Amino acid sequence: MDFTDKVVLVTGASRGIGREIARQFARQGARVAVHYKSSRASADQTLASLYGTGHHLYQADIADPYAVQRLLSGVADEMGGIDILINNAGIYTEHPITEVGYDEWRDQWSAILNANLIGAANVIFCALPHMIKRGGGHIVNVSSRGAFRGEPSAPAYGASKAGMNAMSQSLAVALAPHHISVVTVAPGWVDTDMATETLASPQGEAVRNQSPLKRVATPADVAAVVVFYASDEAFFSTGAIVDVNGASYLRT
């Protein structure tokens, strides 16, 4: 795979999976637009860790449609276009239906869907003209195992990722005539900052044992799959939803 001089926008790239995705693209020649929402110091660390030159940092709240417009215009203007979009940004908060009030319930659903699903859809919409102008491109959306197995304590999160899966497959068909592939990668548990507390708790062993490999994914495990499906070699896989969960959840 050769991404030399390809412009890649990675949303949510200040840490975890997004940071590793940015690093792997940079190592293979891409110029990376590193997006972050609020963690400027962490985003600076990501930027400083990237191999090569020509990378840039961009701040935006993906849940704000006008911030998304400014983000995509800024990337295209400053970096000369957009070839690859990785929709990785997202939020997770727990809101068990039997334990929260009605106001919190509505607020959680609104915030999570706006960030994880509607925000991702808006990023795609705003990236599309720039991809078409360059003759095509690749979109990889980072979903979750929770879209299939359910998220009892975070139902809005599970629903947002199931919606992302359906959106990705619809857009794979819609964008094929423009030579744009759309693939979804669905990880299970990943050893990131967000999972540190759970993995270090008494529950951690049970989480690791969900996989016959007796561990959770590393960010590098997920990033390698994302980068592959953003390559020209994987173009015919458009429309696929790819599980990266260590056989912790199997589906047909």
N, C-alpha and C positions, 0 to 999 in steps of 0.2 A: 504494500500500500504506500502510495506517495501522495502527500498532501502539500507538496511544495507550493508556496504562494497562495494556497487556498485560505480564504478568510472564514474563520469559524467563530460564531457567537455561542458562548456557553453561559446560560443563565444560572444563577446560584453557584458561582464558581469561587466563592471566597473560602470554602473549606470542603472537607469530605469528598463525596463522589465528584462534585463539580470541579474541585481543584485538581483531582487526579485526571479527569477527562481533559482538562486544559493542558496539563503536563504531557499527557501522551500524544495529543495532537501536535504540540510544539516540538516534541522530539522527532516527529515525522515530517517536519517542515512547514507546518501551518502557521499562519499569523492568527493569534487568538484575541478575541474581544472578551475580556473577563468582566462579567456582570456581577454586581452585588447590590443588595438593598441597603444595608446599614452598617455592615462590619467592614469599614474602610481599612482598618489595620490588618485584618485577615486577608482582605482582597489584595492589599499591597504585598503581603507575603506570597500569595499565589503568583502575582505578577513577577516578583523578584525570582521565583523558582523556575520560571519558564525558560527552556532552552531557546537560544536564538534571539532574533530581534523583530521589531515590528508589531509587538503586542501592545494592547491598550486597555485601559480600565474605564468602566462605565457604571454609573450608579442609576438605579431606577427602581421604583416600586411596581412590580409586575401587575399588581392588582389595580393600578391606576392606568386607564386606557390612554390617557394623554401622555403620561410618562413613557409608556410603551412606544408610542409614535415617535417621541423625541429620541428614545434609545436607538431604535432601528434606523432613523434618519442619521443620527450621529455616527453610528457604526459604518453605514454605507458611505457617508461623505468623507469620513476621516480615513477609512481603510480601503476605500475604492470599490465597495460592493459587499455582498454576502453570498458565500457558496454553501455553507453548512450551518444549520441551526440545531443546537442541542437544548431542548426545553427540560432543564433539570431543576429549576427553582420550584420550591413548594414549601408548604407549612404543614405541621402535624400538631394537633392539640386534642386532648381527650375531652369528651363531653358525653358520658354515659346517659342515656335517655331517662333512666330512673333516678338520676342523682343531680341533675341540673334544672334550673328554672327555665321558664318559657323564654324569657328575654335572652338568657345566655345561649339557649338552644338555637334560637334564630340568629343571634350574632355569630355563633360558631359556624353555622352552615353558610352564612353569607361570606364571612371572611375566607373560609377554606375553599369554597367553590370559586370565588373571585380570584384567588391567588393561584390555585392549582389547575383549574380547568378553563375558566373564562380568560384568565391572564395568558395562559399558554396559547389559547386560540387567537388572542389578539396579537401575540408576538408572531405567530405564523402569518396572520393576515398582513401585518406590516412588513414582514420580511419578503413576502411573495413577489412584489414588483421588482425587488432588487435581484432575486434569484432568476426570475424570468428574463430580466435584462441580460444576465450573464449566461443564459442558455440552459439553465436547469440547476439542480442542486440536491441536497439531502437534508431531511429533517429526521431527527431521532428524539422521541419523547420518552422521558424517564417516568415510568408508571410504578406499579407496586404489586407484589403478591397479594396484598390486601384487596385488590380489585376483584379477586376470585374467591379467596377464602373468607372474606368478610373482616370487618374491624368493629367488634362489638362495643368497644369503648370509644371509638372514633369513627362513627358511621359516615360522617360527612367526608372524611378523608378517603374511606373506601369508595364512596360514591364518586368522588372527584376523580379517582384513578380509573374506575370503571368507565366513567364518561370520557376520560382521555383515551382509553383503548378504543372505544367506539368512534370517537372523533378521528383518531389516527387512521382507522381503516376506511372511513368515509373519504378522508382527504387523500389517501393513497390512490383511490380511484379517480377523484376529481383532478388531482394534479399530475397524473401520469402523462397526459398529453403535453404537459409542459416540461417533461423530463425531470420531474422532481419526485424522489422516493420519500416515503414516510414509513418509518419503522418505530415500534414501541419496544422498549426494554423494561422488563418487570422484575426488579430485584426483590428478594426477601430481606431478612435482617442483614444489615451491613455494619461493620465495625467503624462507626463514625462518632463524632462528638455527641450527636443526638442519642446514640445507643449506649454510650459509656456507662451511665448510671444503671441501666437495666442489666447489661452484661456483667457488671461487677457485683450485682446483687445476688441473693440466693436463687432468683429466677433465672440467672444467666446460664446455668448449666442446662436447664430445661430448654432454653432457647437454642443453645448450641446443639442439643440432642435432637432437635426437630429435623436436622439433616443427617443422613447416614455418614456424612463426612465429619460429623462431630465438631463443626465449627460454623461460624457465620461468614458471609462474604467479606472480602476486603474491598476498599474503594478501587483498587487496581483490577480486581476480578470484574467488576461492573464496567469500569472504564474501557477495558480491552474489548468488551462486547459492543459497547456504544461506538467506539472508534471503527471497528470492523464494519458495522452496519451503516456507517456514514461514508464508506468507501465506494468507489465505482465498481469494485469487484463484487460487492453485495447488492448491487442495484436491483436485481431481479427478485430480491426478497421483500420488495415494497409491499406493505400491508401486513407484514408479520408482527406478531406479538411474541417476544422472545423472553422466556423465563430464565432468570439467573438467581436461583434460590437453592442450589445444592441438593436438589431432589427433596426439599422439605415440603413441597406441595406439588402434587402431580395432577395434571388435568388432561383431558382428551379434546 
